[in-house]
Amino acid sequence: MENISQHLFLYCERGLNSAFWAEPVNALSNFAFIFAAIIAYSKFCRGNNSNWELKTLVILTAIVGIGSFIFHTIATKTAILADIIPIVIFIHFSVYAIFHQALRLKSWQAALCAISFLGFNVAILQIFGRTLFNGSIQYLPTLAFLIIVSAAISLKKLPGERQFELSSFVFSVSIFCRSFDQAFCHTFPLGLHFMWHILNAVTMYYVMKGLIYNLRSSAAHS
């Protein structure tokens, strides 16, 4: 039976050190998610400017930060689930919210799209595995989705165009940092993974900001 408490040594900063604070920068950079959630809540989730979908994304953003902090301190095969599961939930719930709020699909249609996207992601991992691009292969469909959504919103002249364009650009840089973290270990021992956290928090913020633009537009025309 595989030892679920076995430590994982996946990032430059940790090296082969199993100590709790072996990744202080990677761990503390997760507060970017908490900060993004606080800012999003204070700007978008008060009064009548929000709905349950946006509030759920704000909560999930904070949970992503907490889960990632747990993994980058404990760093075991069990702790990695606290890192992965909230990210997967955030991605697929945001797909639902974007289809529902930004692209104006009905809720059941948006849910079907999110489930289909989950199936597509599973198929990608089955075909290519999890190790390609330092494990970033699993996030490429999400980047493609953001790019396509940005183009669709631009073509349809819908609100939030700039925000979704920025989310696509920032996430592409974020994936670059995650993909080449190991490649920079010898020249930059700290690695680039902490930038993955910071830039992902920025990406999530812009996705939520794009959604609030759509919510406000819908409310103004209702």
C-alpha positions in Angstrom: 0.0 0.0 0.0 1.4 3.4 -1.0 2.4 5.6 2.0 0.0 8.5 1.9 2.1 10.4 4.4 5.1 10.3 2.2 6.6 13.7 1.5 6.6 15.1 -2.0 9.5 17.1 -3.3 8.1 18.9 -6.3 9.4 22.4 -6.3 12.8 24.2 -6.3 12.4 25.9 -3.0 11.7 22.7 -1.0 14.5 20.7 -2.6 14.7 17.5 -0.5 13.8 19.2 2.7 10.7 17.8 4.4 10.5 20.5 7.1 7.2 22.4 7.6 8.8 25.7 6.5 10.9 24.4 3.7 8.9 26.4 1.3 8.3 29.8 3.0 7.9 31.8 -0.1 5.7 29.3 -1.9 3.6 28.9 1.3 3.2 32.6 2.1 2.5 33.6 -1.5 -0.8 31.8 -1.1 -2.0 34.8 0.9 -2.4 36.4 -2.6 -5.6 34.3 -2.9 -6.9 35.5 0.4 -6.1 39.1 -0.6 -7.9 38.6 -3.9 -10.9 37.2 -2.2 -11.1 40.0 0.3 -10.8 42.7 -2.4 -13.4 40.9 -4.6 -15.8 40.6 -1.7 -15.4 44.3 -0.6 -15.8 45.5 -4.2 -18.4 43.1 -5.7 -20.3 41.2 -3.0 -22.0 43.9 -1.0 -25.5 45.2 -1.4 -27.3 44.2 -4.6 -24.2 44.0 -6.8 -23.7 40.3 -6.4 -25.3 36.9 -6.6 -24.7 33.4 -5.1 -22.4 32.4 -8.0 -20.0 35.3 -7.5 -20.0 34.9 -3.8 -19.2 31.2 -4.2 -16.2 32.1 -6.4 -15.0 34.5 -3.8 -15.2 31.8 -1.1 -13.5 29.2 -3.4 -10.7 31.7 -4.1 -9.9 31.9 -0.4 -10.2 28.1 0.0 -7.7 27.6 -2.8 -5.2 29.7 -0.9 -5.8 27.8 2.3 -5.5 24.4 0.6 -2.3 25.4 -1.3 -0.8 26.7 2.0 -1.5 23.4 3.6 0.3 21.5 0.8 3.3 23.8 0.6 3.9 23.3 4.3 3.0 19.7 5.0 3.8 18.5 1.5 2.6 15.0 1.7 0.6 12.8 -0.7 -2.5 13.4 1.5 -1.9 17.2 1.7 -1.7 17.6 -2.1 -5.5 16.8 -2.2 -6.0 20.1 -0.2 -4.2 21.8 -3.1 -5.8 20.1 -6.1 -9.4 19.7 -5.1 -10.3 23.4 -4.5 -8.5 24.4 -7.7 -10.5 21.8 -9.7 -13.8 23.0 -8.1 -13.0 26.7 -8.7 -12.1 26.0 -12.4 -15.2 24.1 -13.2 -17.6 26.3 -11.2 -16.1 29.4 -12.9 -16.7 27.7 -16.3 -20.4 27.3 -15.2 -20.6 30.9 -14.0 -19.0 32.3 -17.2 -21.3 30.4 -19.4 -24.3 31.4 -17.3 -23.5 35.1 -16.5 -21.1 36.2 -19.2 -22.3 34.2 -22.2 -26.0 34.3 -21.1 -26.8 30.6 -21.3 -29.5 29.1 -19.1 -28.3 27.5 -15.9 -28.9 23.9 -17.1 -27.0 24.7 -20.3 -24.1 26.2 -18.4 -24.0 23.2 -16.0 -23.9 20.9 -19.0 -21.0 22.9 -20.5 -19.1 22.7 -17.2 -19.6 18.9 -16.9 -18.5 18.5 -20.5 -15.4 20.6 -19.8 -14.6 18.4 -16.8 -14.9 15.3 -19.1 -12.6 17.0 -21.6 -10.0 17.7 -18.9 -10.1 14.1 -17.8 -9.6 12.9 -21.4 -6.6 15.2 -21.8 -5.0 13.7 -18.7 -5.7 10.2 -19.9 -4.1 10.9 -23.3 -1.1 13.0 -22.3 -0.6 12.1 -18.6 0.1 14.5 -15.8 3.8 15.2 -16.2 4.0 17.2 -19.5 5.1 20.8 -19.0 6.0 20.1 -15.4 2.4 19.1 -14.8 0.9 22.2 -16.3 -0.8 20.1 -19.1 -3.8 19.9 -16.8 -4.3 23.7 -17.0 -3.9 24.2 -20.7 -7.6 23.5 -21.4 -8.5 26.2 -18.9 -6.2 28.7 -20.7 -7.8 27.8 -24.0 -11.2 28.3 -22.5 -10.3 31.7 -21.2 -8.9 32.7 -24.6 -12.0 31.5 -26.4 -14.4 33.2 -23.9 -12.5 36.5 -24.3 -12.8 36.2 -28.1 -16.6 35.4 -27.8 -17.3 38.3 -25.5 -15.3 40.6 -27.7 -17.2 39.5 -30.8 -20.6 39.8 -29.1 -19.7 43.2 -27.6 -20.6 41.9 -24.1 -19.4 43.6 -20.9 -16.2 42.4 -19.2 -14.2 42.1 -22.4 -11.1 43.8 -21.0 -11.2 41.7 -17.8 -11.4 38.4 -19.5 -8.6 39.4 -21.9 -6.4 40.3 -18.9 -7.3 37.0 -17.2 -6.2 35.1 -20.3 -2.9 37.0 -20.5 -2.1 36.7 -16.8 -2.9 33.0 -16.7 -0.7 32.3 -19.7 2.2 33.9 -17.8 1.3 32.0 -14.7 1.4 28.6 -16.6 4.8 29.6 -18.0 6.1 30.1 -14.4 4.7 26.8 -13.3 6.0 24.9 -16.4 9.6 26.2 -16.1 9.9 26.1 -12.3 12.2 23.1 -12.3 14.2 24.4 -15.3 15.3 27.4 -13.3 16.3 25.5 -10.1 20.0 25.7 -10.7 20.2 29.4 -11.6 17.3 30.5 -9.3 17.0 28.1 -6.3 13.8 29.8 -5.1 12.1 28.7 -8.3 9.1 30.3 -10.0 6.2 28.5 -8.4 5.4 31.4 -6.0 4.6 33.4 -9.1 2.1 30.7 -10.1 0.2 31.5 -6.9 0.3 35.3 -7.2 -0.6 35.3 -10.9 -3.4 32.8 -10.4 -4.9 35.0 -7.7 -4.8 37.9 -10.2 -6.4 35.7 -12.8 -9.2 34.7 -10.4 -9.8 38.4 -9.5 -10.2 39.4 -13.1 -12.6 36.5 -13.8 -14.7 37.7 -10.9 -14.5 41.3 -12.1 -15.5 40.3 -15.6 -18.6 38.5 -14.1 -19.6 41.5 -12.0 -19.5 43.7 -15.1 -22.0 41.3 -16.7 -24.2 41.2 -13.6 -24.4 44.9 -13.5 -25.2 45.2 -17.2 -28.0 42.6 -16.8 -29.4 44.4 -13.8 -29.4 47.7 -15.7 -31.3 46.2 -18.6 -33.8 44.2 -16.5 
